[in-house]
Amino acid sequence: MKAMDKGLMLNRNKVHRACAEREILDMLDHPFLPALYASFQTKTHICLITDYCPGGELFMLLDRQPTKVLKEDAARFYAAEVVVALEYLHCQGIIYRDLKPENVLLQSNGHVSLTDFDLSCLTSCKPQLLIPDTNEKRKHHKRQEAPIFMAEPMRASNSFVGTEEYIAPEIITGAGHTSAVDWWALGKSPSKAADVPVVAQRSQKQAGVTRRGK
């Protein structure tokens, strides 16, 4: 269960984020993403009931490794599942925007489940099937290029959001970003998470990145 303090959300102008997260969770139907079973509110909190993941965070699994990094086979396994989850989100028009080992949970069956969608951006998506051009010479080749399925959210965002160690350059520069920021974050997670440098001196703008934006 995720419980969000109403007073805190009002003070930080985050009510719209809680509404967006509930809407996104209600859309999801995928083995590597949480299902929303119920939502309710008390006098002080808004609560979302989703899947319980007894394996905890991928970050904690990394931390328990002797060298603080995963073996290559394990890193490939988790990265592949995260890629599949991101592809599904993008096909639904969702830019995740907060991919990090702390937001990758491990289910009881060992598979991943992404969590925490309060920084996500919901937009539209128009899936396309790209057919490679074929000329007369290529027609005689036994191996022809396969069609490419492309489904990426269409609208760009200018919000300054994310977790500092995983923010893509276009978010920092404010040039506008698309779902490509999720692929940037994937390059920092999960196998290299322990190698991400800690920034010693942060600018005032960067220090408030984690929970800002619209």
Backbone as CSV, one residue per row, in Angstrom:
resi,resn,N_x,N_y,N_z,CA_x,CA_y,CA_z,C_x,C_y,C_z
1,MET,0.844,-1.193,0.000,0.000,0.000,0.000,0.883,1.248,0.000
2,LYS,0.538,2.191,-0.851,1.222,3.482,-0.861,0.286,4.504,-0.235
3,ALA,0.736,5.132,0.845,-0.067,6.136,1.552,0.570,7.508,1.363
4,MET,-0.201,8.454,0.873,0.294,9.809,0.613,-0.406,10.808,1.524
5,ASP,0.396,11.576,2.231,-0.118,12.547,3.183,-0.776,13.724,2.461
6,LYS,-2.043,13.964,2.739,-2.776,15.033,2.060,-2.190,16.410,2.353
7,GLY,-1.875,16.654,3.601,-1.333,17.952,3.969,-0.022,18.238,3.263
8,LEU,0.822,17.222,3.188,2.116,17.368,2.520,1.933,17.637,1.031
9,MET,0.982,16.943,0.431,0.732,17.135,-1.001,0.192,18.529,-1.283
10,LEU,-0.688,19.005,-0.410,-1.239,20.352,-0.595,-0.151,21.417,-0.449
11,ASN,0.695,21.247,0.543,1.765,22.226,0.775,2.759,22.269,-0.378
12,ARG,2.986,21.121,-0.993,3.972,21.029,-2.078,3.325,21.047,-3.465
13,ASN,2.030,21.290,-3.511,1.293,21.331,-4.776,1.467,20.038,-5.566
14,LYS,1.246,18.912,-4.890,1.447,17.606,-5.505,0.150,16.810,-5.677
15,VAL,-0.979,17.463,-5.466,-2.253,16.746,-5.569,-2.450,16.190,-6.981
16,HIS,-2.075,16.980,-7.984,-2.250,16.529,-9.362,-1.380,15.310,-9.659
17,ARG,-0.266,15.192,-8.942,0.616,14.045,-9.152,-0.025,12.762,-8.614
18,ALA,-0.675,12.866,-7.465,-1.362,11.706,-6.895,-2.494,11.254,-7.813
19,CYS,-3.203,12.208,-8.393,-4.294,11.872,-9.317,-3.749,11.206,-10.580
20,ALA,-2.633,11.744,-11.077,-2.025,11.178,-12.288,-1.517,9.764,-12.020
21,GLU,-0.920,9.549,-10.845,-0.400,8.213,-10.528,-1.531,7.202,-10.447
22,ARG,-2.643,7.600,-9.834,-3.772,6.674,-9.757,-4.304,6.349,-11.145
23,GLU,-4.402,7.355,-12.011,-4.888,7.142,-13.368,-3.965,6.201,-14.142
24,ILE,-2.670,6.391,-13.979,-1.706,5.537,-14.684,-1.772,4.100,-14.173
25,LEU,-1.785,3.926,-12.858,-1.850,2.579,-12.286,-3.105,1.845,-12.741
26,ASP,-4.189,2.574,-12.895,-5.452,1.973,-13.314,-5.400,1.494,-14.764
27,MET,-4.458,2.039,-15.543,-4.320,1.662,-16.947,-3.487,0.395,-17.140
28,LEU,-2.625,0.090,-16.183,-1.594,-0.929,-16.383,-2.144,-2.353,-16.321
29,ASP,-1.654,-3.171,-17.230,-1.989,-4.595,-17.249,-0.799,-5.329,-17.854
30,HIS,0.209,-5.576,-17.019,1.462,-6.134,-17.513,2.165,-6.876,-16.373
31,PRO,2.811,-8.001,-16.661,3.438,-8.791,-15.585,4.600,-8.101,-14.881
32,PHE,5.197,-7.083,-15.505,6.329,-6.396,-14.889,5.959,-5.008,-14.366
33,LEU,4.642,-4.798,-14.191,4.140,-3.525,-13.664,3.049,-3.807,-12.635
34,PRO,2.859,-2.916,-11.668,1.888,-3.181,-10.603,0.444,-3.047,-11.082
35,ALA,-0.411,-3.802,-10.447,-1.852,-3.685,-10.695,-2.470,-2.879,-9.556
36,LEU,-3.415,-2.010,-9.887,-4.123,-1.234,-8.864,-5.383,-1.994,-8.463
37,TYR,-5.434,-2.452,-7.220,-6.574,-3.223,-6.742,-7.649,-2.351,-6.108
38,ALA,-7.225,-1.265,-5.487,-8.196,-0.373,-4.852,-7.499,0.938,-4.506
39,SER,-8.307,1.967,-4.341,-7.794,3.250,-3.850,-8.854,3.852,-2.933
40,PHE,-8.406,4.495,-1.884,-9.336,5.114,-0.945,-8.612,6.235,-0.211
41,GLN,-9.365,7.025,0.523,-8.760,8.114,1.275,-9.336,8.185,2.682
42,THR,-8.480,8.602,3.594,-8.900,8.870,4.959,-8.891,10.392,5.155
43,LYS,-9.036,10.835,6.371,-8.994,12.277,6.615,-7.610,12.850,6.339
44,THR,-6.597,12.008,6.455,-5.223,12.522,6.347,-4.431,11.963,5.164
45,HIS,-4.874,10.846,4.586,-4.067,10.198,3.560,-4.885,9.714,2.362
46,ILE,-4.210,9.635,1.221,-4.739,8.960,0.033,-3.963,7.665,-0.115
47,CYS,-4.648,6.553,-0.281,-3.999,5.239,-0.281,-4.249,4.497,-1.591
48,LEU,-3.202,3.878,-2.100,-3.275,3.063,-3.308,-2.848,1.641,-2.959
49,ILE,-3.697,0.660,-3.274,-3.400,-0.736,-2.984,-2.906,-1.409,-4.260
50,THR,-1.645,-1.838,-4.240,-1.060,-2.507,-5.402,-0.413,-3.823,-4.958
51,ASP,0.275,-4.472,-5.877,0.912,-5.755,-5.578,1.994,-5.620,-4.509
52,TYR,2.083,-6.636,-3.664,3.157,-6.699,-2.681,4.349,-7.427,-3.298
53,CYS,5.525,-6.849,-3.175,6.739,-7.437,-3.750,7.689,-7.794,-2.615
54,PRO,7.696,-9.057,-2.190,8.492,-9.457,-1.020,10.002,-9.396,-1.251
55,GLY,10.422,-9.335,-2.521,11.851,-9.292,-2.801,12.494,-7.955,-2.521
56,GLY,11.672,-6.933,-2.281,12.208,-5.611,-1.988,12.771,-4.914,-3.211
57,GLU,13.619,-3.933,-2.976,14.166,-3.116,-4.062,15.371,-3.788,-4.715
58,LEU,15.522,-3.550,-6.008,16.721,-4.010,-6.703,17.964,-3.355,-6.104
59,PHE,17.795,-2.131,-5.609,18.909,-1.423,-4.982,19.465,-2.210,-3.796
60,MET,18.579,-2.796,-2.991,19.020,-3.564,-1.833,19.703,-4.853,-2.263
61,LEU,19.222,-5.443,-3.348,19.888,-6.639,-3.881,21.301,-6.300,-4.327
62,LEU,21.451,-5.165,-4.984,22.781,-4.707,-5.385,23.676,-4.504,-4.172
63,ASP,23.120,-3.911,-3.156,23.896,-3.586,-1.964,24.372,-4.842,-1.235
64,ARG,23.619,-5.944,-1.392,24.006,-7.192,-0.721,25.083,-7.970,-1.468
65,GLN,25.381,-7.578,-2.705,26.400,-8.280,-3.482,27.790,-7.962,-2.927
66,PRO,28.682,-8.924,-2.928,30.037,-8.703,-2.387,30.760,-7.524,-3.036
67,THR,30.567,-7.351,-4.337,31.236,-6.253,-5.049,30.287,-5.097,-5.350
68,LYS,29.063,-5.157,-4.802,28.049,-4.117,-4.983,27.556,-3.998,-6.423
69,VAL,27.803,-4.995,-7.239,27.279,-5.028,-8.604,26.754,-6.430,-8.892
70,LEU,25.857,-6.531,-9.866,25.292,-7.821,-10.246,26.210,-8.550,-11.212
71,LYS,26.093,-9.870,-11.230,26.790,-10.640,-12.251,26.142,-10.348,-13.598
72,GLU,26.891,-10.576,-14.660,26.421,-10.189,-15.993,25.093,-10.848,-16.356
73,ASP,24.948,-12.134,-16.067,23.696,-12.832,-16.412,22.503,-12.229,-15.679
74,ALA,22.693,-11.910,-14.395,21.606,-11.315,-13.618,21.284,-9.911,-14.123
75,ALA,22.325,-9.145,-14.446,22.111,-7.789,-14.956,21.354,-7.832,-16.272
76,ARG,21.695,-8.787,-17.121,20.989,-8.935,-18.403,19.537,-9.281,-18.187
77,PHE,19.282,-10.172,-17.242,17.914,-10.611,-16.945,17.048,-9.446,-16.480
78,TYR,17.522,-8.697,-15.493,16.739,-7.587,-14.966,16.608,-6.458,-15.984
79,ALA,17.681,-6.172,-16.700,17.625,-5.103,-17.702,16.626,-5.443,-18.805
80,ALA,16.592,-6.701,-19.231,15.663,-7.118,-20.285,14.216,-6.931,-19.840
81,GLU,13.920,-7.264,-18.585,12.552,-7.117,-18.092,12.177,-5.651,-17.944
82,VAL,13.124,-4.825,-17.532,12.854,-3.390,-17.447,12.584,-2.815,-18.824
83,VAL,13.331,-3.268,-19.837,13.111,-2.817,-21.213,11.696,-3.160,-21.663
84,VAL,11.261,-4.382,-21.388,9.909,-4.809,-21.776,8.857,-3.948,-21.080
85,ALA,9.078,-3.657,-19.793,8.134,-2.824,-19.043,8.086,-1.410,-19.615
86,LEU,9.248,-0.839,-19.945,9.288,0.510,-20.519,8.614,0.540,-21.885
87,GLU,8.828,-0.485,-22.683,8.183,-0.543,-23.996,6.663,-0.512,-23.851
88,TYR,6.156,-1.256,-22.874,4.709,-1.264,-22.637,4.224,0.116,-22.204
89,LEU,4.941,0.740,-21.263,4.552,2.072,-20.794,4.525,3.066,-21.947
90,HIS,5.552,3.063,-22.770,5.622,3.995,-23.897,4.492,3.742,-24.890
91,CYS,4.156,2.485,-25.074,3.046,2.147,-25.981,1.726,2.704,-25.447
92,GLN,1.620,2.851,-24.125,0.422,3.424,-23.509,0.490,4.952,-23.438
93,GLY,1.600,5.534,-23.921,1.745,6.984,-23.869,2.268,7.495,-22.532
94,ILE,2.957,6.634,-21.788,3.447,6.994,-20.455,4.970,7.130,-20.491
95,ILE,5.474,8.300,-20.091,6.908,8.495,-19.901,7.178,8.308,-18.417
96,TYR,7.974,7.335,-18.068,8.154,6.945,-16.660,8.891,8.023,-15.854
97,ARG,10.065,8.433,-16.291,10.827,9.572,-15.765,11.434,9.394,-14.371
98,ASP,11.373,8.201,-13.804,12.019,8.008,-12.503,12.570,6.597,-12.366
99,LEU,13.200,6.125,-13.436,13.785,4.787,-13.400,15.091,4.810,-12.605
100,LYS,15.160,3.958,-11.599,16.340,3.808,-10.747,16.178,2.497,-9.987
101,PRO,17.274,1.921,-9.473,17.171,0.630,-8.781,16.201,0.644,-7.610
102,GLU,16.032,1.805,-6.950,15.094,1.884,-5.826,13.644,1.723,-6.279
103,ASN,13.359,1.983,-7.552,11.996,1.876,-8.075,11.760,0.596,-8.872
104,VAL,12.718,-0.303,-8.820,12.545,-1.624,-9.434,12.387,-2.629,-8.288
105,LEU,11.172,-3.136,-8.113,10.893,-4.091,-7.046,10.970,-5.514,-7.580
106,LEU,11.218,-6.453,-6.678,11.327,-7.866,-7.053,10.131,-8.635,-6.511
107,GLN,9.400,-9.266,-7.412,8.217,-10.037,-7.045,8.630,-11.373,-6.416
108,SER,7.645,-12.091,-5.896,7.920,-13.382,-5.263,8.449,-14.404,-6.258
109,ASN,8.119,-14.238,-7.538,8.597,-15.167,-8.568,9.950,-14.751,-9.152
110,GLY,10.538,-13.680,-8.628,11.850,-13.249,-9.082,11.834,-12.222,-10.187
111,HIS,10.670,-11.954,-10.769,10.574,-10.977,-11.847,10.436,-9.561,-11.276
112,VAL,10.690,-8.577,-12.130,10.679,-7.188,-11.665,9.273,-6.601,-11.705
113,SER,9.119,-5.506,-11.022,7.896,-4.709,-11.091,8.288,-3.255,-10.840
114,LEU,8.073,-2.399,-11.829,8.386,-0.984,-11.651,7.353,-0.353,-10.722
115,THR,7.777,0.635,-9.962,6.864,1.266,-9.012,7.082,2.770,-8.982
116,ASP,6.201,3.473,-8.312,6.311,4.911,-8.077,6.147,5.712,-9.375
117,PHE,4.904,6.037,-9.708,4.602,6.719,-10.967,4.186,8.180,-10.761
118,ASP,4.524,8.752,-9.613,4.073,10.115,-9.359,4.828,11.159,-10.174
119,LEU,5.954,10.790,-10.782,6.660,11.719,-11.662,6.412,11.429,-13.138
120,SER,5.603,10.424,-13.409,5.361,10.018,-14.792,4.495,11.030,-15.533
121,CYS,4.664,11.034,-16.834,3.908,11.943,-17.707,3.020,11.122,-18.629
122,LEU,1.739,11.407,-18.615,0.780,10.685,-19.450,0.437,11.529,-20.666
123,THR,0.727,10.982,-21.834,0.441,11.685,-23.079,-0.142,10.693,-24.076
124,SER,-0.077,11.013,-25.355,-0.649,10.128,-26.362,0.450,9.352,-27.077
125,CYS,0.060,8.279,-27.714,1.007,7.453,-28.443,0.337,6.919,-29.709
126,LYS,1.070,6.918,-30.795,0.552,6.408,-32.055,1.493,5.325,-32.569
127,PRO,1.224,4.067,-32.216,2.110,2.974,-32.649,2.207,2.898,-34.175
128,GLN,3.405,2.593,-34.643,3.639,2.481,-36.078,4.396,1.200,-36.391
129,LEU,4.135,0.647,-37.557,4.885,-0.500,-38.063,5.698,-0.013,-39.252
130,LEU,7.006,0.069,-39.065,7.889,0.583,-40.106,8.365,-0.560,-40.990
131,ILE,8.004,-0.475,-42.273,8.388,-1.497,-43.241,9.652,-1.048,-43.962
132,PRO,10.740,-1.794,-43.858,11.979,-1.406,-44.547,11.781,-1.329,-46.049
133,ASP,12.452,-0.363,-46.686,12.397,-0.240,-48.131,13.105,-1.428,-48.768
134,THR,12.510,-1.947,-49.826,13.122,-3.069,-50.547,13.303,-2.701,-52.008
135,ASN,14.491,-2.953,-52.516,14.727,-2.743,-53.938,14.900,-4.100,-54.631
136,GLU,15.122,-4.068,-55.912,15.189,-5.313,-56.679,16.340,-6.202,-56.206
137,LYS,17.476,-5.596,-55.852,18.622,-6.397,-55.418,18.344,-7.096,-54.108
138,ARG,17.701,-6.377,-53.166,17.431,-6.959,-51.862,16.378,-8.054,-51.914
139,LYS,15.496,-7.989,-52.914,14.436,-8.995,-53.020,15.002,-10.390,-53.234
140,HIS,16.188,-10.465,-53.805,16.790,-11.765,-54.097,17.576,-12.316,-52.908
141,HIS,17.756,-11.496,-51.873,18.465,-11.970,-50.689,17.540,-12.855,-49.854
142,LYS,18.091,-13.909,-49.307,17.295,-14.809,-48.470,16.875,-14.130,-47.170
143,ARG,17.780,-13.332,-46.625,17.471,-12.651,-45.356,17.031,-11.222,-45.627
144,GLN,15.782,-10.945,-45.372,15.247,-9.610,-45.552,15.039,-8.953,-44.178
145,GLU,15.142,-7.636,-44.163,14.962,-6.909,-42.907,13.524,-7.038,-42.417
146,ALA,13.392,-7.288,-41.134,12.066,-7.449,-40.533,11.435,-6.085,-40.273
147,PRO,10.110,-6.010,-40.296,9.440,-4.750,-39.941,9.782,-4.344,-38.509
148,ILE,9.736,-3.055,-38.237,10.057,-2.529,-36.918,8.805,-1.915,-36.303
149,PHE,8.461,-2.386,-35.111,7.319,-1.819,-34.384,7.829,-0.679,-33.514
150,MET,7.284,0.514,-33.693,7.705,1.675,-32.927,6.498,2.287,-32.228
151,ALA,6.618,2.464,-30.927,5.534,3.066,-30.152,6.149,3.921,-29.061
152,GLU,6.258,5.200,-29.297,6.823,6.124,-28.328,5.842,7.273,-28.083
153,PRO,5.714,7.719,-26.837,4.850,8.873,-26.543,5.194,10.050,-27.435
154,MET,4.175,10.779,-27.866,4.362,11.793,-28.898,4.702,13.174,-28.348
155,ARG,4.154,13.548,-27.204,4.312,14.906,-26.708,5.556,15.045,-25.846
156,ALA,6.300,16.128,-26.082,7.486,16.416,-25.268,7.081,17.179,-24.009
157,SER,7.945,17.143,-23.003,7.679,17.830,-21.740,8.878,18.704,-21.384
158,ASN,8.609,19.796,-20.677,9.669,20.689,-20.217,9.861,20.644,-18.703
159,SER,9.213,19.711,-18.051,9.299,19.626,-16.591,10.707,19.232,-16.150
160,PHE,11.085,19.766,-14.997,12.391,19.445,-14.418,12.165,18.428,-13.312
161,VAL,12.172,17.147,-13.662,11.837,16.090,-12.701,12.831,14.940,-12.813
162,GLY,12.792,14.087,-11.808,13.640,12.911,-11.815,14.471,12.823,-10.551
163,THR,15.331,11.827,-10.500,16.277,11.674,-9.405,17.655,12.019,-9.940
164,GLU,18.349,12.850,-9.223,19.536,13.534,-9.741,20.537,12.640,-10.469
165,GLU,20.865,11.498,-9.868,21.898,10.647,-10.458,21.494,10.034,-11.796
166,TYR,20.209,10.075,-12.119,19.725,9.398,-13.325,19.071,10.338,-14.332
167,ILE,19.199,11.646,-14.132,18.534,12.604,-15.001,19.258,12.729,-16.337
168,ALA,18.497,12.725,-17.414,19.063,12.876,-18.757,19.468,14.332,-18.997
169,PRO,20.450,14.568,-19.858,20.938,15.933,-20.122,19.852,16.891,-20.585
170,GLU,18.906,16.418,-21.408,17.885,17.326,-21.930,16.936,17.834,-20.847
171,ILE,16.795,17.064,-19.752,15.994,17.561,-18.625,16.749,18.664,-17.903
172,ILE,18.037,18.471,-17.720,18.856,19.468,-17.016,18.910,20.781,-17.798
173,THR,19.065,20.687,-19.112,19.165,21.901,-19.930,17.823,22.574,-20.154
174,GLY,16.730,21.858,-19.876,15.396,22.432,-20.067,15.007,22.555,-21.517
175,ALA,15.645,21.765,-22.381,15.380,21.842,-23.814,14.117,21.088,-24.218
176,GLY,13.482,20.436,-23.266,12.321,19.610,-23.586,12.762,18.166,-23.734
177,HIS,11.973,17.236,-23.210,12.370,15.831,-23.271,11.200,14.942,-23.661
178,THR,11.548,13.778,-24.172,10.565,12.777,-24.588,10.828,11.491,-23.804
179,SER,10.272,10.398,-24.285,10.480,9.109,-23.618,11.929,8.647,-23.695
180,ALA,12.745,9.338,-24.476,14.169,8.975,-24.557,14.850,9.077,-23.193
181,VAL,14.290,9.886,-22.283,14.909,10.021,-20.954,14.849,8.702,-20.185
182,ASP,13.854,7.872,-20.481,13.772,6.567,-19.825,14.907,5.658,-20.280
183,TRP,15.253,5.750,-21.554,16.353,4.920,-22.069,17.692,5.411,-21.528
184,TRP,17.817,6.716,-21.289,19.022,7.235,-20.664,19.164,6.656,-19.250
185,ALA,18.073,6.701,-18.499,18.107,6.185,-17.133,18.406,4.690,-17.111
186,LEU,17.930,3.974,-18.123,18.198,2.543,-18.200,19.698,2.294,-18.324
187,GLY,20.398,3.186,-19.011,21.840,3.041,-19.153,22.578,3.196,-17.837
188,LYS,21.915,3.825,-16.858,22.510,3.991,-15.531,22.050,2.893,-14.572
189,SER,21.072,2.079,-14.981,20.502,1.057,-14.128,20.323,-0.215,-14.965
190,PRO,20.275,-1.419,-14.374,20.520,-1.661,-12.965,21.959,-2.062,-12.669
191,SER,22.708,-2.553,-13.678,24.005,-3.165,-13.394,25.050,-2.165,-12.940
192,LYS,24.897,-0.880,-13.321,25.910,0.103,-12.973,25.482,1.014,-11.825
193,ALA,24.400,0.661,-11.190,23.856,1.556,-10.160,24.868,1.839,-9.057
194,ALA,25.650,0.857,-8.699,26.613,1.059,-7.620,27.786,1.914,-8.043
195,ASP,27.939,2.109,-9.366,29.072,2.886,-9.858,28.722,4.337,-10.125
196,VAL,27.458,4.723,-9.895,27.050,6.099,-10.160,27.737,7.029,-9.173
197,PRO,28.462,8.030,-9.635,29.172,8.914,-8.717,28.220,9.791,-7.921
198,VAL,28.572,10.061,-6.697,27.793,10.973,-5.866,28.313,12.383,-6.100
199,VAL,27.428,13.284,-6.447,27.828,14.658,-6.711,28.084,15.360,-5.385
200,ALA,29.297,15.840,-5.196,29.674,16.437,-3.920,29.059,17.815,-3.734
201,GLN,29.087,18.606,-4.798,28.545,19.950,-4.705,27.442,20.102,-5.736
202,ARG,26.274,20.408,-5.281,25.121,20.500,-6.158,24.646,21.939,-6.231
203,SER,24.220,22.301,-7.421,23.651,23.632,-7.550,22.290,23.640,-6.877
204,GLN,21.806,24.787,-6.552,20.512,24.894,-5.862,19.408,24.300,-6.713
205,LYS,19.530,24.467,-8.025,18.501,23.946,-8.917,18.504,22.426,-8.920
206,GLN,19.669,21.811,-8.998,19.763,20.368,-9.071,19.365,19.712,-7.761
207,ALA,19.660,20.365,-6.643,19.385,19.762,-5.350,17.909,19.523,-5.127
208,GLY,17.041,20.267,-5.808,15.603,20.097,-5.623,14.945,19.325,-6.727
209,VAL,15.745,18.550,-7.472,15.202,17.861,-8.638,14.231,16.758,-8.286
210,THR,14.521,15.984,-7.247,13.888,14.717,-7.054,12.372,14.773,-7.057
211,ARG,11.778,15.768,-6.449,10.318,15.802,-6.379,9.766,17.142,-6.856
212,ARG,10.310,17.648,-7.943,9.756,18.864,-8.517,9.315,18.588,-9.929
213,GLY,8.541,19.510,-10.450,8.127,19.388,-11.835,6.630,19.287,-11.966
214,LYS,6.228,19.301,-13.222,4.785,19.309,-13.468,4.458,18.375,-14.599
